[in-house]
């Protein structure tokens, strides 16, 4: 049992180091017409980056999960009506802002509809004002949430 656990720890630490190197490599990749990024850092820093932001595979694209902000456009109760309303609000956001990511989820005891993946509160504030300006979304607030950063 100890050997299996030790083997698991070794495999996990190798995959963490590999994914951190993938992020660094993607930043240093040369793209025609763009500047060049060169990163000089201690390998321990790359390990910390991965520990703070676990990387998961989503098809071909990589997604980093991080703490950030989203704009909440709906919060209902634990009912079928609330679920339908949350989905309607999500569809309305997609109608006005087709390029925005919208997340409809159930977080007990309520249905939520949230918009965007913003790293700063200022970015979320700009979108919140745009949503309010449509007149369709009345109870719009900024909430701290786990966001997805697509690489």
N, C-alpha and C positions, 0 to 999 in steps of 0.2 A: 504494500500500500504506500509506503514511504517513497519507493522508487517511482511509482506512477505519479505521485504528487510532485516530486522533484522534476521529473520529466515534463510535466505540465507547466511548472514554473519556468523552466528553461525555454520551452517553446513560446510561452507568452512573452517573455522578455525579448526574444529574438524578433517576434512579430511587431512589438512596440518599436524597437530600433529601426526595423525595416520601413514601417509606415512613416516614421519621423523623417527618415532620409528621403522618402518619396515626396514629402511636402517641400523639403529644402531643394530637391532636384527640380521640382516643378517651378519654384521661384527663380532658380538660376538658369532655367532653360532659355536659350537664345531664340527670340522671335523676330523675324525681319520687320523693320520699321518701328521697333520699340527699343527702349533702353536696355542696358545690361545690369543684372543684379548679381553681386558677388557677396556671399555670406561667409564670414570667418567666425566660428563659434566653437565653444567647448561641446563635445558630444553629450555631456550631461544636460545641456540646455535643450537639445533636441528631445531627449527623454522626458524632460519636464513638460515640454509643449504637448507631447502625446498624452502624458498623464492627465493634464488639464483638459484636453480636448480629444476624447477618443474618436478614432477614425473608423468608419464603417463603409462597406461597399454597397452602392446602390446601382446595380447594373454596371455601366462603364464609368460613371462619374463618382467621385469621392465626395463625401459629405463630412464636415467637421461639426460636431455638436458643441455649442458654447453658450454661455450666459449672455443674454441680450434683451431686446425689447420687441414687443409686438403691439399692434393696435387692436384692441378688443372692440368689436362692433355689435356683439350680442352675447348675453348671458341669460339663460332661461332656467326653468326648473327641470325636474326629473319626469318628463312626460313626453308622449308621442307628439303632442302639439309643439312643444319646445324644440324637439328635434327637427320637425318640419320648418319651424321658424328660423332655426340656426342655419339650415341648408338653404333657405330662401335668402337670408342675409348674405351667405357666402356667394350665391349665384348673382346677387345684386352687385357685390363688390367686383366680381369677375366681369360683369357687364360694363361697369364704369372704368375699371382698371384691369384690363385683360392680362397684363404682364405681372401682376402681383400674385404672390403665393398666398393662398387662403387655407386656413386650417380649421376644420370643424371637428370638435372632439367632445367626449363626455368625461367630465371630471366630477366625480360624485360630490354633490347631488345635482349637478346642473349641466346643461349643454352650453358649449362655448363656440363662438366663431371669432377667430383672430386672423389678422392680416400681417404679412411681411416677416422678414428676418432682419432686424436692424441691430447693428452693433452699438449705436449710440442713441441716446434719448432724443438728440437733435434731429436725426434722420426720421425717427418715429413721429416726432412732432410735426414735421413737414407733411407726412402722409395723413396724420390725424386731421390737420387743418383742411387738406384736400377732400377727405371723406366728409367732414362736416359741411364743407361748401356745397356739396351736391344736394343737401337738404333731405336726403334719403336716410342718412344714418344719424340718429339723435343722441344715443348714449354711447359715445365714442370715448374710450380712455386708453391710455398707454399703460401696459403691464409688463413687468419683468418676467421673462420666460426663457426656456431653453430654445435656442434658435439653431437653424441649420445653415452652415456656410458651405456653399457648393463650389468646389474647385474645378 
